[in-house]
Amino acid sequence: MPHFLDALPFDWSRPESRELLDFLAGIHFREGPVVEFAVRAGVKPATIAWDRPMYSVWHDLITKARNQNRLRTLLEQVAENDEAVALRLGELTAADPVVEAPAGADTGVVWKGFDARGAWERQIFDEPTLLDVAFMRRGVELAPAVARLLVTLEGGRAYGTAFRIGGDLLLTNHHVLYDPGPSGFRPARDVEAWLHYELDTAARHRVPTVVRCRPETITGDRAHDWAVIRTAEPLPDGIPVIELAAGEQVSVGERVYIIQHPHGGVKKIGMHHNVVRHVDDDVIQYWTDTEAGSSGSPVFDERWQLIALHHRWLAVEDSGKREFRNQGRRISRVAEGLAAAGVL
């Protein structure tokens, strides 16, 4: 099979094709720079319908650039003078593209506890939204514990998020470190943890610290979608340990915050429209934004206590309307599994 960039016509059914579109539309969503990229790459601007949402523009531009044999040149123009963009495009355009980790199998979670009454009033008026400034300070203190994972599986390379829960121990999702196959789930062959992969306060790309991990130490639980791996070398100074809370308390209507590496890119935090929508003994569901690559991220409450391990999104029909939610496994359930496995 040819590389997805060389397929003619461009094959939009391949996951790397869709990830390329999501990435480009996410970072360049204004017409001016995109027109300039096209002109510099030699793509005929008159062949592109520009007066549309940029997601549609990029879809058309990628297709037409491939038809004109200018797609690789177009991507070179996009990557020029931007280290972070060049890094991610380099992964996507490699012979073995780095894409989202395989989705975890549906474990048969039944939707329950849904209550849409008063949601907006509770978010805007019924609950206070002011936070102490120490909230920001504590978040910045904990953020270095969150790492981007670069994972080599039997079926290819993938990315995810993980965080430090012990001296050399990183926690993420089962579906990030295990490759589903006909003979069962196989652990990753190679794993790297990228620390400090983020932008500084001047929006400059920090140089990440890459720490190799030990694949032979991978342990996980598919049912609750958690997995751990140990590093092959000591973590740098200044990387905190995120404590696993005992008996975490969270209720519908509270707010949760997620430090993550969406799309395998630089570290970000989800903290808008972040209302908890459902809580039970196993999972917490919330509106906090995530993206592909956020699997394995820590979910915090307003006191920066770890309450869940993010792992997926879901959708539900209610009163004729479809609502999307993200979901995390309660950290108490994960801790029980870690203890039973002899990890902690």
Contacts in CASP RR format, 6 or more apart in sequence:
PFRMAT RR
TARGET T0000
AUTHOR 0000-0000-0000
METHOD contacts of the structure
MODEL  1
MPHFLDALPFDWSRPESRELLDFLAGIHFREGPVVEFAVRAGVKPATIAW
DRPMYSVWHDLITKARNQNRLRTLLEQVAENDEAVALRLGELTAADPVVE
APAGADTGVVWKGFDARGAWERQIFDEPTLLDVAFMRRGVELAPAVARLL
VTLEGGRAYGTAFRIGGDLLLTNHHVLYDPGPSGFRPARDVEAWLHYELD
TAARHRVPTVVRCRPETITGDRAHDWAVIRTAEPLPDGIPVIELAAGEQV
SVGERVYIIQHPHGGVKKIGMHHNVVRHVDDDVIQYWTDTEAGSSGSPVF
DERWQLIALHHRWLAVEDSGKREFRNQGRRISRVAEGLAAAGVL
3 95 0 8 1.000
4 10 0 8 1.000
4 11 0 8 1.000
4 14 0 8 1.000
4 16 0 8 1.000
4 17 0 8 1.000
4 20 0 8 1.000
4 97 0 8 1.000
5 66 0 8 1.000
5 71 0 8 1.000
5 72 0 8 1.000
5 75 0 8 1.000
5 93 0 8 1.000
7 14 0 8 1.000
7 66 0 8 1.000
8 66 0 8 1.000
8 67 0 8 1.000
9 63 0 8 1.000
9 66 0 8 1.000
9 67 0 8 1.000
10 17 0 8 1.000
10 62 0 8 1.000
10 63 0 8 1.000
10 66 0 8 1.000
10 67 0 8 1.000
10 71 0 8 1.000
11 17 0 8 1.000
12 18 0 8 1.000
12 21 0 8 1.000
12 59 0 8 1.000
12 63 0 8 1.000
15 99 0 8 1.000
15 100 0 8 1.000
16 92 0 8 1.000
16 97 0 8 1.000
16 99 0 8 1.000
17 62 0 8 1.000
19 92 0 8 1.000
19 97 0 8 1.000
19 99 0 8 1.000
19 100 0 8 1.000
19 263 0 8 1.000
19 292 0 8 1.000
20 62 0 8 1.000
20 92 0 8 1.000
21 55 0 8 1.000
21 58 0 8 1.000
21 59 0 8 1.000
21 62 0 8 1.000
22 263 0 8 1.000
22 292 0 8 1.000
23 88 0 8 1.000
23 89 0 8 1.000
23 92 0 8 1.000
23 263 0 8 1.000
24 58 0 8 1.000
24 62 0 8 1.000
24 78 0 8 1.000
25 54 0 8 1.000
25 55 0 8 1.000
25 58 0 8 1.000
27 85 0 8 1.000
28 34 0 8 1.000
28 37 0 8 1.000
28 54 0 8 1.000
28 58 0 8 1.000
28 78 0 8 1.000
29 54 0 8 1.000
30 54 0 8 1.000
31 50 0 8 1.000
31 54 0 8 1.000
31 57 0 8 1.000
34 54 0 8 1.000
34 57 0 8 1.000
34 58 0 8 1.000
34 61 0 8 1.000
35 45 0 8 1.000
35 50 0 8 1.000
37 74 0 8 1.000
37 77 0 8 1.000
37 78 0 8 1.000
38 45 0 8 1.000
38 48 0 8 1.000
38 61 0 8 1.000
38 65 0 8 1.000
38 74 0 8 1.000
39 45 0 8 1.000
40 77 0 8 1.000
41 65 0 8 1.000
41 70 0 8 1.000
41 73 0 8 1.000
41 74 0 8 1.000
41 76 0 8 1.000
41 77 0 8 1.000
42 68 0 8 1.000
42 70 0 8 1.000
42 73 0 8 1.000
43 61 0 8 1.000
43 64 0 8 1.000
43 65 0 8 1.000
43 68 0 8 1.000
43 70 0 8 1.000
43 74 0 8 1.000
44 64 0 8 1.000
44 68 0 8 1.000
47 64 0 8 1.000
47 68 0 8 1.000
48 57 0 8 1.000
48 60 0 8 1.000
48 61 0 8 1.000
48 64 0 8 1.000
49 56 0 8 1.000
49 57 0 8 1.000
49 60 0 8 1.000
50 57 0 8 1.000
52 60 0 8 1.000
61 74 0 8 1.000
62 71 0 8 1.000
62 74 0 8 1.000
65 71 0 8 1.000
65 73 0 8 1.000
65 74 0 8 1.000
72 93 0 8 1.000
75 89 0 8 1.000
75 93 0 8 1.000
78 85 0 8 1.000
78 89 0 8 1.000
79 85 0 8 1.000
79 86 0 8 1.000
79 89 0 8 1.000
79 90 0 8 1.000
80 86 0 8 1.000
83 205 0 8 1.000
84 199 0 8 1.000
84 205 0 8 1.000
84 265 0 8 1.000
84 266 0 8 1.000
87 205 0 8 1.000
88 263 0 8 1.000
88 264 0 8 1.000
88 265 0 8 1.000
91 97 0 8 1.000
91 98 0 8 1.000
91 157 0 8 1.000
91 159 0 8 1.000
92 98 0 8 1.000
92 99 0 8 1.000
96 156 0 8 1.000
96 157 0 8 1.000
97 157 0 8 1.000
98 150 0 8 1.000
98 157 0 8 1.000
98 158 0 8 1.000
98 159 0 8 1.000
98 264 0 8 1.000
99 157 0 8 1.000
99 158 0 8 1.000
99 159 0 8 1.000
100 158 0 8 1.000
100 159 0 8 1.000
100 160 0 8 1.000
100 292 0 8 1.000
100 293 0 8 1.000
101 151 0 8 1.000
101 153 0 8 1.000
101 158 0 8 1.000
101 159 0 8 1.000
101 160 0 8 1.000
101 173 0 8 1.000
101 175 0 8 1.000
101 176 0 8 1.000
101 293 0 8 1.000
101 295 0 8 1.000
102 153 0 8 1.000
102 158 0 8 1.000
102 175 0 8 1.000
102 179 0 8 1.000
102 180 0 8 1.000
103 175 0 8 1.000
103 312 0 8 1.000
104 173 0 8 1.000
104 174 0 8 1.000
104 175 0 8 1.000
104 180 0 8 1.000
104 222 0 8 1.000
104 225 0 8 1.000
104 311 0 8 1.000
104 312 0 8 1.000
105 175 0 8 1.000
105 180 0 8 1.000
105 222 0 8 1.000
107 222 0 8 1.000
107 223 0 8 1.000
107 225 0 8 1.000
109 282 0 8 1.000
109 283 0 8 1.000
109 314 0 8 1.000
109 327 0 8 1.000
111 314 0 8 1.000
111 316 0 8 1.000
112 278 0 8 1.000
112 280 0 8 1.000
113 278 0 8 1.000
113 280 0 8 1.000
114 277 0 8 1.000
114 278 0 8 1.000
114 316 0 8 1.000
114 318 0 8 1.000
115 252 0 8 1.000
116 318 0 8 1.000
116 319 0 8 1.000
116 323 0 8 1.000
118 126 0 8 1.000
119 275 0 8 1.000
119 277 0 8 1.000
122 253 0 8 1.000
122 275 0 8 1.000
123 253 0 8 1.000
123 273 0 8 1.000
123 275 0 8 1.000
127 253 0 8 1.000
127 254 0 8 1.000
131 302 0 8 1.000
135 302 0 8 1.000
135 304 0 8 1.000
138 304 0 8 1.000
139 259 0 8 1.000
139 300 0 8 1.000
139 304 0 8 1.000
141 240 0 8 1.000
142 240 0 8 1.000
142 242 0 8 1.000
142 259 0 8 1.000
142 300 0 8 1.000
142 304 0 8 1.000
143 198 0 8 1.000
143 259 0 8 1.000
143 267 0 8 1.000
143 269 0 8 1.000
144 195 0 8 1.000
144 196 0 8 1.000
144 238 0 8 1.000
144 239 0 8 1.000
144 240 0 8 1.000
145 163 0 8 1.000
145 164 0 8 1.000
145 239 0 8 1.000
145 240 0 8 1.000
145 241 0 8 1.000
145 242 0 8 1.000
145 298 0 8 1.000
146 161 0 8 1.000
146 162 0 8 1.000
146 163 0 8 1.000
146 259 0 8 1.000
146 260 0 8 1.000
146 261 0 8 1.000
146 267 0 8 1.000
146 297 0 8 1.000
146 298 0 8 1.000
147 161 0 8 1.000
147 162 0 8 1.000
147 163 0 8 1.000
147 164 0 8 1.000
147 170 0 8 1.000
147 193 0 8 1.000
147 194 0 8 1.000
147 195 0 8 1.000
147 197 0 8 1.000
147 211 0 8 1.000
147 261 0 8 1.000
148 159 0 8 1.000
148 160 0 8 1.000
148 161 0 8 1.000
148 193 0 8 1.000
148 194 0 8 1.000
148 197 0 8 1.000
148 208 0 8 1.000
148 261 0 8 1.000
148 264 0 8 1.000
148 265 0 8 1.000
148 267 0 8 1.000
149 159 0 8 1.000
149 160 0 8 1.000
149 161 0 8 1.000
149 162 0 8 1.000
149 170 0 8 1.000
149 172 0 8 1.000
149 176 0 8 1.000
149 177 0 8 1.000
149 191 0 8 1.000
149 192 0 8 1.000
149 193 0 8 1.000
149 194 0 8 1.000
150 157 0 8 1.000
150 159 0 8 1.000
150 191 0 8 1.000
150 192 0 8 1.000
150 194 0 8 1.000
151 157 0 8 1.000
151 158 0 8 1.000
151 159 0 8 1.000
151 160 0 8 1.000
151 176 0 8 1.000
151 177 0 8 1.000
151 188 0 8 1.000
151 190 0 8 1.000
151 191 0 8 1.000
152 188 0 8 1.000
152 189 0 8 1.000
152 190 0 8 1.000
152 191 0 8 1.000
153 178 0 8 1.000
153 179 0 8 1.000
153 186 0 8 1.000
153 188 0 8 1.000
153 189 0 8 1.000
154 179 0 8 1.000
154 181 0 8 1.000
154 186 0 8 1.000
154 189 0 8 1.000
155 179 0 8 1.000
158 176 0 8 1.000
159 261 0 8 1.000
159 264 0 8 1.000
159 265 0 8 1.000
159 293 0 8 1.000
160 172 0 8 1.000
160 173 0 8 1.000
160 176 0 8 1.000
160 261 0 8 1.000
160 264 0 8 1.000
160 293 0 8 1.000
160 294 0 8 1.000
160 295 0 8 1.000
160 296 0 8 1.000
161 172 0 8 1.000
161 176 0 8 1.000
161 260 0 8 1.000
161 261 0 8 1.000
161 293 0 8 1.000
161 294 0 8 1.000
161 295 0 8 1.000
161 296 0 8 1.000
161 297 0 8 1.000
161 310 0 8 1.000
162 170 0 8 1.000
162 171 0 8 1.000
162 172 0 8 1.000
162 176 0 8 1.000
162 193 0 8 1.000
162 229 0 8 1.000
162 296 0 8 1.000
163 170 0 8 1.000
163 171 0 8 1.000
163 172 0 8 1.000
163 242 0 8 1.000
163 259 0 8 1.000
163 296 0 8 1.000
163 297 0 8 1.000
163 298 0 8 1.000
164 170 0 8 1.000
164 171 0 8 1.000
164 235 0 8 1.000
164 239 0 8 1.000
164 240 0 8 1.000
164 241 0 8 1.000
164 242 0 8 1.000
165 171 0 8 1.000
165 228 0 8 1.000
165 241 0 8 1.000
165 242 0 8 1.000
165 243 0 8 1.000
165 244 0 8 1.000
165 344 0 8 1.000
166 241 0 8 1.000
167 235 0 8 1.000
167 241 0 8 1.000
168 230 0 8 1.000
168 231 0 8 1.000
168 234 0 8 1.000
168 235 0 8 1.000
169 228 0 8 1.000
169 229 0 8 1.000
169 230 0 8 1.000
169 231 0 8 1.000
169 343 0 8 1.000
170 193 0 8 1.000
170 213 0 8 1.000
170 228 0 8 1.000
170 229 0 8 1.000
170 230 0 8 1.000
170 231 0 8 1.000
171 226 0 8 1.000
171 227 0 8 1.000
171 228 0 8 1.000
171 296 0 8 1.000
171 309 0 8 1.000
171 334 0 8 1.000
172 226 0 8 1.000
172 227 0 8 1.000
172 228 0 8 1.000
172 229 0 8 1.000
172 295 0 8 1.000
172 296 0 8 1.000
173 225 0 8 1.000
173 226 0 8 1.000
173 227 0 8 1.000
173 295 0 8 1.000
173 296 0 8 1.000
173 309 0 8 1.000
173 311 0 8 1.000
174 185 0 8 1.000
174 220 0 8 1.000
174 221 0 8 1.000
174 222 0 8 1.000
174 224 0 8 1.000
174 225 0 8 1.000
174 226 0 8 1.000
174 227 0 8 1.000
175 225 0 8 1.000
175 295 0 8 1.000
175 311 0 8 1.000
176 227 0 8 1.000
176 295 0 8 1.000
176 296 0 8 1.000
177 187 0 8 1.000
177 188 0 8 1.000
177 191 0 8 1.000
177 218 0 8 1.000
177 220 0 8 1.000
177 227 0 8 1.000
177 229 0 8 1.000
178 185 0 8 1.000
178 186 0 8 1.000
178 187 0 8 1.000
178 188 0 8 1.000
178 218 0 8 1.000
178 220 0 8 1.000
178 222 0 8 1.000
178 227 0 8 1.000
179 185 0 8 1.000
179 186 0 8 1.000
179 187 0 8 1.000
179 188 0 8 1.000
185 222 0 8 1.000
187 215 0 8 1.000
187 218 0 8 1.000
188 215 0 8 1.000
188 218 0 8 1.000
188 229 0 8 1.000
189 215 0 8 1.000
190 215 0 8 1.000
191 212 0 8 1.000
191 213 0 8 1.000
191 215 0 8 1.000
191 218 0 8 1.000
191 229 0 8 1.000
192 210 0 8 1.000
192 211 0 8 1.000
192 212 0 8 1.000
192 213 0 8 1.000
193 210 0 8 1.000
193 211 0 8 1.000
193 212 0 8 1.000
193 213 0 8 1.000
193 231 0 8 1.000
194 208 0 8 1.000
194 209 0 8 1.000
194 210 0 8 1.000
194 211 0 8 1.000
195 208 0 8 1.000
195 209 0 8 1.000
195 210 0 8 1.000
195 211 0 8 1.000
195 235 0 8 1.000
195 236 0 8 1.000
195 239 0 8 1.000
196 206 0 8 1.000
196 207 0 8 1.000
196 208 0 8 1.000
196 209 0 8 1.000
197 206 0 8 1.000
197 208 0 8 1.000
197 261 0 8 1.000
197 265 0 8 1.000
197 266 0 8 1.000
197 267 0 8 1.000
198 206 0 8 1.000
198 266 0 8 1.000
198 267 0 8 1.000
199 205 0 8 1.000
199 206 0 8 1.000
199 266 0 8 1.000
200 206 0 8 1.000
205 266 0 8 1.000
209 236 0 8 1.000
211 231 0 8 1.000
211 232 0 8 1.000
211 233 0 8 1.000
211 235 0 8 1.000
211 236 0 8 1.000
212 231 0 8 1.000
212 232 0 8 1.000
212 233 0 8 1.000
213 229 0 8 1.000
213 230 0 8 1.000
213 231 0 8 1.000
213 232 0 8 1.000
214 229 0 8 1.000
214 230 0 8 1.000
214 231 0 8 1.000
214 232 0 8 1.000
215 229 0 8 1.000
217 228 0 8 1.000
217 229 0 8 1.000
217 230 0 8 1.000
218 227 0 8 1.000
218 228 0 8 1.000
218 229 0 8 1.000
219 227 0 8 1.000
219 228 0 8 1.000
219 341 0 8 1.000
219 343 0 8 1.000
220 226 0 8 1.000
220 227 0 8 1.000
220 228 0 8 1.000
220 341 0 8 1.000
221 227 0 8 1.000
221 337 0 8 1.000
221 341 0 8 1.000
224 282 0 8 1.000
224 329 0 8 1.000
224 333 0 8 1.000
224 334 0 8 1.000
224 337 0 8 1.000
225 309 0 8 1.000
225 311 0 8 1.000
225 312 0 8 1.000
225 329 0 8 1.000
226 309 0 8 1.000
226 329 0 8 1.000
226 334 0 8 1.000
226 337 0 8 1.000
226 338 0 8 1.000
228 338 0 8 1.000
228 343 0 8 1.000
242 298 0 8 1.000
242 306 0 8 1.000
243 306 0 8 1.000
244 306 0 8 1.000
244 331 0 8 1.000
244 334 0 8 1.000
244 335 0 8 1.000
244 338 0 8 1.000
244 344 0 8 1.000
245 305 0 8 1.000
245 306 0 8 1.000
245 307 0 8 1.000
245 331 0 8 1.000
245 332 0 8 1.000
246 332 0 8 1.000
246 335 0 8 1.000
247 332 0 8 1.000
248 301 0 8 1.000
248 305 0 8 1.000
248 306 0 8 1.000
248 307 0 8 1.000
248 330 0 8 1.000
248 331 0 8 1.000
248 332 0 8 1.000
250 256 0 8 1.000
250 276 0 8 1.000
250 279 0 8 1.000
250 284 0 8 1.000
250 301 0 8 1.000
250 307 0 8 1.000
251 276 0 8 1.000
251 279 0 8 1.000
252 276 0 8 1.000
252 277 0 8 1.000
252 278 0 8 1.000
252 279 0 8 1.000
253 275 0 8 1.000
253 276 0 8 1.000
253 277 0 8 1.000
254 275 0 8 1.000
254 276 0 8 1.000
254 301 0 8 1.000
254 302 0 8 1.000
255 271 0 8 1.000
255 274 0 8 1.000
255 275 0 8 1.000
255 276 0 8 1.000
255 288 0 8 1.000
255 301 0 8 1.000
255 302 0 8 1.000
256 274 0 8 1.000
256 276 0 8 1.000
256 284 0 8 1.000
256 286 0 8 1.000
256 288 0 8 1.000
256 299 0 8 1.000
256 300 0 8 1.000
256 301 0 8 1.000
256 307 0 8 1.000
256 308 0 8 1.000
257 269 0 8 1.000
257 270 0 8 1.000
257 271 0 8 1.000
257 274 0 8 1.000
257 288 0 8 1.000
257 299 0 8 1.000
257 300 0 8 1.000
257 301 0 8 1.000
257 302 0 8 1.000
257 304 0 8 1.000
258 269 0 8 1.000
258 270 0 8 1.000
258 271 0 8 1.000
258 274 0 8 1.000
258 288 0 8 1.000
258 289 0 8 1.000
258 290 0 8 1.000
258 294 0 8 1.000
258 297 0 8 1.000
258 298 0 8 1.000
258 299 0 8 1.000
258 300 0 8 1.000
258 310 0 8 1.000
259 267 0 8 1.000
259 268 0 8 1.000
259 269 0 8 1.000
259 270 0 8 1.000
259 297 0 8 1.000
259 298 0 8 1.000
259 300 0 8 1.000
260 267 0 8 1.000
260 268 0 8 1.000
260 269 0 8 1.000
260 270 0 8 1.000
260 290 0 8 1.000
260 291 0 8 1.000
260 293 0 8 1.000
260 294 0 8 1.000
260 297 0 8 1.000
260 310 0 8 1.000
261 267 0 8 1.000
261 268 0 8 1.000
261 293 0 8 1.000
261 294 0 8 1.000
261 297 0 8 1.000
262 268 0 8 1.000
262 290 0 8 1.000
262 291 0 8 1.000
262 292 0 8 1.000
262 293 0 8 1.000
262 294 0 8 1.000
263 291 0 8 1.000
263 292 0 8 1.000
263 293 0 8 1.000
264 292 0 8 1.000
264 293 0 8 1.000
270 288 0 8 1.000
270 289 0 8 1.000
270 290 0 8 1.000
271 288 0 8 1.000
272 288 0 8 1.000
272 289 0 8 1.000
273 287 0 8 1.000
273 288 0 8 1.000
273 289 0 8 1.000
274 286 0 8 1.000
274 287 0 8 1.000
274 288 0 8 1.000
274 289 0 8 1.000
275 286 0 8 1.000
275 287 0 8 1.000
276 284 0 8 1.000
276 285 0 8 1.000
276 286 0 8 1.000
277 285 0 8 1.000
277 286 0 8 1.000
277 287 0 8 1.000
277 323 0 8 1.000
277 325 0 8 1.000
278 284 0 8 1.000
278 285 0 8 1.000
278 325 0 8 1.000
279 285 0 8 1.000
281 330 0 8 1.000
281 333 0 8 1.000
282 329 0 8 1.000
282 330 0 8 1.000
282 333 0 8 1.000
283 308 0 8 1.000
283 327 0 8 1.000
283 328 0 8 1.000
283 329 0 8 1.000
283 330 0 8 1.000
284 299 0 8 1.000
284 307 0 8 1.000
284 308 0 8 1.000
284 327 0 8 1.000
284 328 0 8 1.000
284 330 0 8 1.000
285 314 0 8 1.000
285 325 0 8 1.000
285 326 0 8 1.000
285 327 0 8 1.000
285 328 0 8 1.000
286 299 0 8 1.000
286 325 0 8 1.000
286 326 0 8 1.000
286 327 0 8 1.000
286 328 0 8 1.000
287 325 0 8 1.000
287 326 0 8 1.000
288 299 0 8 1.000
288 326 0 8 1.000
289 326 0 8 1.000
290 297 0 8 1.000
290 310 0 8 1.000
290 313 0 8 1.000
290 326 0 8 1.000
294 310 0 8 1.000
295 310 0 8 1.000
295 311 0 8 1.000
295 312 0 8 1.000
296 309 0 8 1.000
296 310 0 8 1.000
296 311 0 8 1.000
297 309 0 8 1.000
297 310 0 8 1.000
298 306 0 8 1.000
298 308 0 8 1.000
298 309 0 8 1.000
298 310 0 8 1.000
299 306 0 8 1.000
299 307 0 8 1.000
299 308 0 8 1.000
299 309 0 8 1.000
299 310 0 8 1.000
299 328 0 8 1.000
299 331 0 8 1.000
300 306 0 8 1.000
300 307 0 8 1.000
301 307 0 8 1.000
306 331 0 8 1.000
307 330 0 8 1.000
307 331 0 8 1.000
308 328 0 8 1.000
308 329 0 8 1.000
308 330 0 8 1.000
308 331 0 8 1.000
309 328 0 8 1.000
309 329 0 8 1.000
309 331 0 8 1.000
309 334 0 8 1.000
310 326 0 8 1.000
310 327 0 8 1.000
310 328 0 8 1.000
311 327 0 8 1.000
311 328 0 8 1.000
311 329 0 8 1.000
312 326 0 8 1.000
312 327 0 8 1.000
312 328 0 8 1.000
313 324 0 8 1.000
313 325 0 8 1.000
313 326 0 8 1.000
313 327 0 8 1.000
314 324 0 8 1.000
314 325 0 8 1.000
314 326 0 8 1.000
314 327 0 8 1.000
315 322 0 8 1.000
315 323 0 8 1.000
315 324 0 8 1.000
315 325 0 8 1.000
316 322 0 8 1.000
316 323 0 8 1.000
316 325 0 8 1.000
317 323 0 8 1.000
335 344 0 8 1.000
337 343 0 8 1.000
338 344 0 8 1.000
END
